[in-house]
Amino acid sequence: MSGDTCPDIFELSDGSFAVIGTEATAALDEELPPDAARADYERIVVISRETLVRAKADIPDA
């Protein structure tokens, strides 16, 4: 309600997760490790470590 924005991870109704972060495809595409790839419709999104650590408690183990 404050108008502030921030990274977030949230669960969708189908059980998938969505991530709000900083789009960084152009900057990081060439930095992907050899065992990683992305489709043309996928983007690399950066979220802070703090965001992921805080979300951990809300992500089910199975």
N, C-alpha and C positions, 0 to 999 in steps of 0.2 A: 504494500500500500504506500510505501515511501517513495516509490518510483525507482528505487535502487535495483540494479540487476546483479546477478552473480551466477557462477557456475552451479549446476545442480544435476543430480541423477534421480530419475523417478521411474517407477514401475507403471507400465501401461496395462490396460484392462486384459490384454491377451498374455500377460506375463513377461513380455519383452521389456527391456529398459531403454529409456531415452536419456541422452546426455545433452546438457546445455553447456557449452564452453566456447573457447576461442577457435575459430576456423583457422587452420594452419596448414592446409594441404600443400600449397605452393612452396612454403618454407621447409616442410618436412618430408615431402614425397621422396626426394632423393636420399633421405636419411633412413628410410625403412630398412630394417635388417633383412638379410637374404631370405629368411624363412617367412617374411611377411609380404602381403600383397593387398591391393585394394582394387575393387571394380571401378569402372568409370563413374558410376553413380554414387560411390562412397566418398566420404571426406574424412580427413584427419582432424580430430577435434582435441584440443588440449584442455584439461581440467587440472586444477591444482591438486597436490598431494593431500592437502587438508580436506578438500571436497571428497575425495575417494575414501579417505580414512573415516570421515564422519558418516559416509553412506554405508560403510561396511556393516554396521549394526542393523541396517534395514534390508540388506540383501540376504535372501534365504540361502541356506546351505544346499538345498536340493530343489 
